[in-house]
């Protein structure tokens, strides 16, 4: 999701109270956060035992982030443009962002105002526990989706959508959000196409990622939350749509194939 799109993260059914005991005072939290970054950068003392971050998970995120940098850097360069790398912020509990206060309950999000991807590692536990979608590539896919929003921001697509949103009804705004989200899924697939070898992605990984896409589709989340489905309130697209657009990117490796805005058939 994009942080400025509203509270759609709440649809993910994440229960913030389960991490309430990890909700540390801001200062302490920031210190840990910095320590994690230093540790990952390899220029800090290796002793991070005081830190309760799942470092292995964080390392995977950093590796994934570097991979999206390689892939999108090359794609932009081929088009004669320069790719600006988004920063990855790993947080726990509450975290200040240029798009307002971030929290675990929102799930991962991208903030265009500071060009950062915010991830709370507790989300991955939720993905596994509540949604039954474990797997390394599934985790990587979630980052790739958020980086997809960053690419939309760099290409000016999200600005255009925001402009249109201003003159739209709520139902039209939701429809635009769905197209934006499905394109981010397609962009995640484009990353997957180019990173296949680097990440040694096999068919199992792809299925695991598609399973994650299915589990975090709006219909799956709504059904889990309310037992019913209301299509007009979808902001991410149905599970089937998410799988299809992720696959479109994954099979083609081409962002031209990700035009979710002109197609009549989502
Ligand atoms: Zn999104």
Boltz pocket constraint, residues with backbone or C-beta under 6 A from the ligand:
constraints:
  - pocket:
      binder: B
      contacts: [[A, 1], [A, 2], [A, 145], [A, 146], [A, 149], [A, 181], [A, 184]]
      max_distance: 6.0
